[in-house]
Structure formats: structure tokens, C-alpha cells
Amino acid sequence: MSPIAPESSAFAAPLPTLPPGALVGVVAPAGPAPEEKIARIPATLEAMGYRARLYPSCHARKGFLSGGD
């Protein structure tokens, strides 16, 4: 038995997977990511069979945060 996810917990059951072609929204809620990494996200998700939507927070910058509040 795992101390992190005991068999009786909700974590014991596998989570459902996304169907092929599902739209995956990508946000940066805390800190900005390097532009070169952001640029690779759509191709990476498409190679996995999904569609990608990058939200503006992925490109927002305000100091060390990903945009303002």
C-alpha cells in the first residue's frame, strides 16, 4: 500500500484519458515560460494526437510573473 495514495482513496482508480483530437488549453498561471519552449507546445501536443490552444498568459510578462492580476 502506498502512503501517498492508499488503495481506498480516490486516487486508486485511473483517470479517464482525453479522446484523440481533444483540445488542450495551455495557460501560464504563475510564471512565464521561455518563448522557445512555448513555441514547441502545439507540435508536441499534435504529435500526441491532440489540438492545442495557447492562451495569452503563455506570452504575458510582468517582471517574474506571467502578466498582471
C-alpha contacts under 8 A as a table, 3 or more apart, distances in Angstrom:
res1	aa1	res2	aa2	distance
1	M	5	A	7.86
1	M	6	P	5.76
1	M	7	E	6.59
2	S	5	A	5.40
2	S	6	P	5.27
2	S	7	E	7.60
3	P	6	P	6.01
5	A	9	S	6.25
5	A	11	F	5.89
5	A	12	A	6.70
6	P	9	S	5.45
6	P	11	F	7.69
6	P	12	A	6.99
7	E	11	F	7.70
7	E	12	A	5.31
8	S	12	A	6.77
9	S	12	A	5.77
10	A	13	A	6.39
11	F	14	P	7.20
18	L	22	A	6.23
19	P	22	A	5.64
20	P	49	G	5.38
20	P	50	Y	5.89
21	G	49	G	5.68
21	G	50	Y	4.48
21	G	51	R	5.87
22	A	49	G	7.91
22	A	50	Y	5.18
22	A	51	R	5.98
23	L	50	Y	6.06
23	L	51	R	4.65
23	L	52	A	5.68
23	L	53	R	7.01
24	V	50	Y	6.84
24	V	51	R	6.04
24	V	52	A	4.98
24	V	53	R	6.21
25	G	52	A	6.02
25	G	53	R	4.83
25	G	54	L	6.11
25	G	55	Y	7.06
26	V	52	A	7.21
26	V	53	R	6.11
26	V	54	L	4.96
26	V	55	Y	6.08
26	V	58	C	7.37
27	V	54	L	6.54
27	V	55	Y	5.51
27	V	56	P	7.53
27	V	57	S	5.75
27	V	58	C	5.51
28	A	31	G	6.23
28	A	32	P	6.25
28	A	33	A	7.40
28	A	57	S	5.30
28	A	58	C	4.94
28	A	66	S	6.38
29	P	57	S	6.86
29	P	66	S	6.67
30	A	65	L	6.00
30	A	66	S	5.81
31	G	64	F	6.21
31	G	65	L	4.44
31	G	66	S	4.57
32	P	57	S	7.81
32	P	58	C	6.46
32	P	59	H	7.01
32	P	60	A	6.84
32	P	61	R	6.26
32	P	64	F	7.05
32	P	65	L	6.01
32	P	66	S	4.51
33	A	37	K	6.85
33	A	38	I	6.64
33	A	58	C	6.93
33	A	59	H	7.86
34	P	37	K	5.47
34	P	38	I	6.46
35	E	38	I	4.99
35	E	39	A	6.09
35	E	59	H	7.46
36	E	39	A	5.21
36	E	40	R	6.72
37	K	40	R	5.35
37	K	41	I	6.81
38	I	41	I	5.44
38	I	58	C	7.14
39	A	42	P	7.05
40	R	43	A	5.72
40	R	44	T	6.14
41	I	44	T	5.13
41	I	45	L	6.18
41	I	52	A	7.60
42	P	45	L	5.31
42	P	46	E	6.01
42	P	51	R	7.22
42	P	52	A	5.28
42	P	53	R	7.59
42	P	54	L	7.97
43	A	46	E	5.00
43	A	47	A	6.01
44	T	47	A	5.20
44	T	48	M	6.56
45	L	48	M	5.03
45	L	49	G	6.52
45	L	50	Y	5.32
45	L	51	R	6.39
45	L	52	A	6.36
46	E	49	G	4.98
46	E	50	Y	4.87
46	E	51	R	5.59
46	E	52	A	7.14
47	A	50	Y	7.35
54	L	58	C	6.53
55	Y	58	C	5.88
55	Y	59	H	7.96
56	P	59	H	5.61
56	P	60	A	6.27
57	S	60	A	4.84
57	S	66	S	5.98
57	S	67	G	6.54
58	C	66	S	7.12
59	H	66	S	7.42
60	A	66	S	5.04
60	A	67	G	4.72
61	R	64	F	7.19
61	R	65	L	6.09
61	R	66	S	4.71
61	R	67	G	4.68
61	R	68	G	8.00
62	K	65	L	5.23
62	K	66	S	5.95
62	K	67	G	4.72
62	K	68	G	6.33
63	G	66	S	7.88
65	L	68	G	7.42
